Amino acid sequence: MSSDMGKEVNITYPVCWEKMSSEDFETVCRIISSEQKRSEPELLFLLLCSLAKMRPDNVSYDPDALKDNVVFKIGSKCYVISPKVIQAGCSDLGFILHSIGLSPSPFRMVDRKLYGITFGQYYEADAMIMRYNDTQDSIYLEQAAAILNRHKVNMPVWRQKALIIWWNGIKKYLLEKYPYIFQEGDSYEAVEKSPADILQELRSAMNSDRPQDNDKILNTELHSVLYSLNNIYRKNAHK
């Protein structure tokens, strides 16, 4: 983007969830969880300005107001930017409102891909988030956060939103990484088995009918369990 003085500046912002920094993710979640009502174009324009760390000079965050080139402040300098460039940037950020991907973890001590989390922690947290989806009661998000972090966590509205976005990304990531397990999960849902029934069958697939090993499975690192389960179901599928 260039100014009327011929200067150029590189405008950078994440173009997918996976490219976001933790700081970017918090910024996004604070904006989209705000109680202030905005149209989608206004919201995307605000997200662009916030992520690119620029602000329009003497113009509101309303893309309809950008009839001509507008002066934007980036740091201590001013640049004239075309509305077409702004529109392209807003389009690039449409994924924030319309797609699922693996964002940063909303918790500093929890890996974004859940490495280091036990199978039991994952299953309990997922059950809490499913309860939230059914009830919209934020207490279940607080309980999920406490399970993942092993202690109570402050959960303002923006972090609740972050947890939902991140967990949707986690589920998609695990589905792609361990497809045979979650194909089995689809069949479980088809016969309306309870989460407890599904957990029992998953453990049985690993413990060779040795229920005394169930606690070991629950306390084993998540990806180690899922990797083994995926291999078991893959072999069964190709028999």
PEJONOR-V94693 format. One record per residue. N is the residue number from 1. RES is the residue in three letters. NEAR is the number of other C-alpha atoms within 10 Angstrom. Layout:
n=(N N)
res=(RES RES)
near=(NEAR NEAR)
This chain:
n=(1 2 3 4 5 6 7 8 9 10 11 12 13 14 15 16 17 18 19 20 21 22 23 24 25 26 27 28 29 30 31 32 33 34 35 36 37 38 39 40 41 42 43 44 45 46 47 48 49 50 51 52 53 54 55 56 57 58 59 60 61 62 63 64 65 66 67 68 69 70 71 72 73 74 75 76 77 78 79 80 81 82 83 84 85 86 87 88 89 90 91 92 93 94 95 96 97 98 99 100 101 102 103 104 105 106 107 108 109 110 111 112 113 114 115 116 117 118 119 120 121 122 123 124 125 126 127 128 129 130 131 132 133 134 135 136 137 138 139 140 141 142 143 144 145 146 147 148 149 150 151 152 153 154 155 156 157 158 159 160 161 162 163 164 165 166 167 168 169 170 171 172 173 174 175 176 177 178 179 180 181 182 183 184 185 186 187 188 189 190 191 192 193 194 195 196 197 198 199 200 201 202 203 204 205 206 207 208 209 210 211 212 213 214 215 216 217 218 219 220 221 222 223 224 225 226 227 228 229 230 231 232 233 234 235 236 237 238 239)
res=(MET SER SER ASP MET GLY LYS GLU VAL ASN ILE THR TYR PRO VAL CYS TRP GLU LYS MET SER SER GLU ASP PHE GLU THR VAL CYS ARG ILE ILE SER SER GLU GLN LYS ARG SER GLU PRO GLU LEU LEU PHE LEU LEU LEU CYS SER LEU ALA LYS MET ARG PRO ASP ASN VAL SER TYR ASP PRO ASP ALA LEU LYS ASP ASN VAL VAL PHE LYS ILE GLY SER LYS CYS TYR VAL ILE SER PRO LYS VAL ILE GLN ALA GLY CYS SER ASP LEU GLY PHE ILE LEU HIS SER ILE GLY LEU SER PRO SER PRO PHE ARG MET VAL ASP ARG LYS LEU TYR GLY ILE THR PHE GLY GLN TYR TYR GLU ALA ASP ALA MET ILE MET ARG TYR ASN ASP THR GLN ASP SER ILE TYR LEU GLU GLN ALA ALA ALA ILE LEU ASN ARG HIS LYS VAL ASN MET PRO VAL TRP ARG GLN LYS ALA LEU ILE ILE TRP TRP ASN GLY ILE LYS LYS TYR LEU LEU GLU LYS TYR PRO TYR ILE PHE GLN GLU GLY ASP SER TYR GLU ALA VAL GLU LYS SER PRO ALA ASP ILE LEU GLN GLU LEU ARG SER ALA MET ASN SER ASP ARG PRO GLN ASP ASN ASP LYS ILE LEU ASN THR GLU LEU HIS SER VAL LEU TYR SER LEU ASN ASN ILE TYR ARG LYS ASN ALA HIS LYS)
near=(14 14 18 12 9 9 11 13 13 8 14 11 19 16 15 17 21 13 15 18 14 15 11 20 24 18 15 21 21 17 17 20 15 11 9 7 10 14 9 12 17 17 19 27 21 23 25 25 21 16 20 17 14 18 19 19 14 9 13 13 19 16 18 10 11 18 10 11 16 20 19 19 16 17 9 5 11 21 23 21 21 17 17 13 12 20 16 10 21 22 15 16 20 17 14 18 11 7 12 19 20 21 25 26 22 26 16 10 10 16 14 18 19 18 12 14 20 19 21 20 22 18 17 16 22 20 16 21 24 15 16 18 14 9 11 12 12 17 15 20 25 22 19 26 25 17 21 23 16 12 9 13 16 10 18 11 15 19 22 19 20 25 24 16 23 23 23 16 22 20 17 14 16 16 15 11 15 19 15 20 21 17 13 15 15 11 11 16 12 9 8 11 13 11 15 11 12 16 15 13 13 19 22 15 14 17 15 9 11 10 14 9 14 17 11 14 20 18 14 17 19 20 19 14 18 18 13 15 19 19 14 15 18 15 11 10 9 6 5)
